[in-house]
Amino acid sequence: MNVDSFIVVTGPKTDIWLVKTVAALLVAVSITLMASTYTLRVSREICILAIFTSLNLVIIDMYYSLSGTISDIYHMDVAPEVIFAVSAFVLFPET
């Protein structure tokens, strides 16, 4: 992870350990979601993970960017996250 280029795009950070922790968690979630695509069945747990991870990122991005805590560049993340959450909701199994 190149923290310097991340900071150039998103603005200065005081807690680099937190940036790296969030990145590591998002990598873990992403690998789990990608691994789940190799099965023919979409589980409720995977849909829940996808929906709530996406919506949490939307809420955090919007709240902290609108309050001026983080850069407005984070608004660019909102539309793809909403699309991802809606897609996971559409795939949510009924049984």
Short mmCIF file of the C-alpha atoms (twelve columns), coordinates in Angstrom:
data_MODEL
# 
_entry.id   MODEL 
# 
loop_
_atom_site.group_PDB 
_atom_site.id 
_atom_site.type_symbol 
_atom_site.label_atom_id 
_atom_site.label_alt_id 
_atom_site.label_comp_id 
_atom_site.label_asym_id 
_atom_site.label_seq_id 
_atom_site.Cartn_x 
_atom_site.Cartn_y 
_atom_site.Cartn_z 
_atom_site.pdbx_PDB_model_num 
ATOM 1  C CA . MET A 1  0.000   0.000   0.000  1 
ATOM 2  C CA . ASN A 2  1.425   3.341   -1.017 1 
ATOM 3  C CA . VAL A 3  0.287   5.658   1.758  1 
ATOM 4  C CA . ASP A 4  1.998   8.684   0.226  1 
ATOM 5  C CA . SER A 5  -0.053  8.556   -3.001 1 
ATOM 6  C CA . PHE A 6  -3.229  7.908   -0.998 1 
ATOM 7  C CA . ILE A 7  -2.541  11.032  1.066  1 
ATOM 8  C CA . VAL A 8  -1.870  13.098  -2.075 1 
ATOM 9  C CA . VAL A 9  -5.335  12.200  -3.397 1 
ATOM 10 C CA . THR A 10 -7.365  12.223  -0.161 1 
ATOM 11 C CA . GLY A 11 -5.567  14.801  1.963  1 
ATOM 12 C CA . PRO A 12 -3.384  14.695  5.062  1 
ATOM 13 C CA . LYS A 13 -3.891  12.019  7.693  1 
ATOM 14 C CA . THR A 14 -2.825  12.038  11.341 1 
ATOM 15 C CA . ASP A 15 -3.314  8.336   12.093 1 
ATOM 16 C CA . ILE A 16 -1.561  6.283   9.410  1 
ATOM 17 C CA . TRP A 17 -2.106  3.131   11.465 1 
ATOM 18 C CA . LEU A 18 -5.863  3.683   11.085 1 
ATOM 19 C CA . VAL A 19 -5.574  4.089   7.308  1 
ATOM 20 C CA . LYS A 20 -3.683  0.803   7.135  1 
ATOM 21 C CA . THR A 21 -6.160  -0.952  9.458  1 
ATOM 22 C CA . VAL A 22 -9.173  0.094   7.390  1 
ATOM 23 C CA . ALA A 23 -7.363  -0.929  4.206  1 
ATOM 24 C CA . ALA A 24 -6.568  -4.360  5.659  1 
ATOM 25 C CA . LEU A 25 -10.199 -4.866  6.718  1 
ATOM 26 C CA . LEU A 26 -11.484 -3.851  3.293  1 
ATOM 27 C CA . VAL A 27 -9.047  -6.251  1.627  1 
ATOM 28 C CA . ALA A 28 -10.338 -9.064  3.860  1 
ATOM 29 C CA . VAL A 29 -13.970 -8.249  3.010  1 
ATOM 30 C CA . SER A 30 -13.142 -7.957  -0.705 1 
ATOM 31 C CA . ILE A 31 -11.360 -11.307 -0.808 1 
ATOM 32 C CA . THR A 32 -14.309 -12.918 0.979  1 
ATOM 33 C CA . LEU A 33 -16.786 -11.429 -1.500 1 
ATOM 34 C CA . MET A 34 -14.659 -12.453 -4.488 1 
ATOM 35 C CA . ALA A 35 -14.256 -15.986 -3.119 1 
ATOM 36 C CA . SER A 36 -18.028 -16.255 -2.748 1 
ATOM 37 C CA . THR A 37 -18.477 -15.770 -6.506 1 
ATOM 38 C CA . TYR A 38 -17.054 -19.248 -7.119 1 
ATOM 39 C CA . THR A 39 -20.147 -20.938 -5.700 1 
ATOM 40 C CA . LEU A 40 -23.479 -21.311 -7.446 1 
ATOM 41 C CA . ARG A 41 -25.335 -20.182 -4.322 1 
ATOM 42 C CA . VAL A 42 -25.308 -16.672 -2.874 1 
ATOM 43 C CA . SER A 43 -25.675 -16.943 0.895  1 
ATOM 44 C CA . ARG A 44 -27.520 -14.492 3.105  1 
ATOM 45 C CA . GLU A 45 -24.346 -13.916 5.085  1 
ATOM 46 C CA . ILE A 46 -22.408 -12.819 2.003  1 
ATOM 47 C CA . CYS A 47 -25.224 -10.472 0.941  1 
ATOM 48 C CA . ILE A 48 -25.395 -9.005  4.445  1 
ATOM 49 C CA . LEU A 49 -21.623 -8.497  4.464  1 
ATOM 50 C CA . ALA A 50 -21.740 -6.780  1.056  1 
ATOM 51 C CA . ILE A 51 -24.748 -4.572  1.852  1 
ATOM 52 C CA . PHE A 52 -23.616 -3.357  5.254  1 
ATOM 53 C CA . THR A 53 -19.975 -2.860  4.289  1 
ATOM 54 C CA . SER A 54 -21.072 -0.712  1.345  1 
ATOM 55 C CA . LEU A 55 -23.667 1.267   3.278  1 
ATOM 56 C CA . ASN A 56 -21.274 1.870   6.172  1 
ATOM 57 C CA . LEU A 57 -18.702 3.264   3.752  1 
ATOM 58 C CA . VAL A 58 -21.366 5.526   2.197  1 
ATOM 59 C CA . ILE A 59 -22.456 6.837   5.595  1 
ATOM 60 C CA . ILE A 60 -18.878 7.418   6.768  1 
ATOM 61 C CA . ASP A 61 -17.834 9.073   3.489  1 
ATOM 62 C CA . MET A 62 -20.825 11.403  3.412  1 
ATOM 63 C CA . TYR A 63 -20.870 12.311  7.110  1 
ATOM 64 C CA . TYR A 64 -17.186 13.096  7.403  1 
ATOM 65 C CA . SER A 65 -16.788 14.780  4.029  1 
ATOM 66 C CA . LEU A 66 -19.855 16.987  4.546  1 
ATOM 67 C CA . SER A 67 -18.597 17.944  8.020  1 
ATOM 68 C CA . GLY A 68 -15.226 18.928  6.532  1 
ATOM 69 C CA . THR A 69 -13.258 16.240  8.369  1 
ATOM 70 C CA . ILE A 70 -12.177 14.472  5.179  1 
ATOM 71 C CA . SER A 71 -11.764 15.557  1.573  1 
ATOM 72 C CA . ASP A 72 -14.684 15.837  -0.859 1 
ATOM 73 C CA . ILE A 73 -12.875 13.272  -3.048 1 
ATOM 74 C CA . TYR A 74 -14.624 10.640  -0.932 1 
ATOM 75 C CA . HIS A 75 -17.927 11.602  -2.603 1 
ATOM 76 C CA . MET A 76 -16.673 9.736   -5.679 1 
ATOM 77 C CA . ASP A 77 -16.927 6.506   -3.695 1 
ATOM 78 C CA . VAL A 78 -20.621 6.921   -2.875 1 
ATOM 79 C CA . ALA A 79 -22.286 6.006   -6.199 1 
ATOM 80 C CA . PRO A 80 -20.353 2.744   -6.745 1 
ATOM 81 C CA . GLU A 81 -20.973 1.724   -3.128 1 
ATOM 82 C CA . VAL A 82 -24.726 2.353   -3.440 1 
ATOM 83 C CA . ILE A 83 -24.831 0.375   -6.703 1 
ATOM 84 C CA . PHE A 84 -22.929 -2.461  -5.032 1 
ATOM 85 C CA . ALA A 85 -25.295 -2.489  -2.027 1 
ATOM 86 C CA . VAL A 86 -28.389 -2.478  -4.238 1 
ATOM 87 C CA . SER A 87 -26.943 -5.292  -6.355 1 
ATOM 88 C CA . ALA A 88 -26.296 -7.390  -3.254 1 
ATOM 89 C CA . PHE A 89 -29.828 -6.657  -2.039 1 
ATOM 90 C CA . VAL A 90 -31.269 -7.817  -5.378 1 
ATOM 91 C CA . LEU A 91 -29.289 -11.048 -5.070 1 
ATOM 92 C CA . PHE A 92 -30.402 -11.602 -1.470 1 
ATOM 93 C CA . PRO A 93 -31.799 -15.141 -1.248 1 
ATOM 94 C CA . GLU A 94 -35.431 -15.574 -0.262 1 
ATOM 95 C CA . THR A 95 -35.014 -18.892 1.485  1 
# 
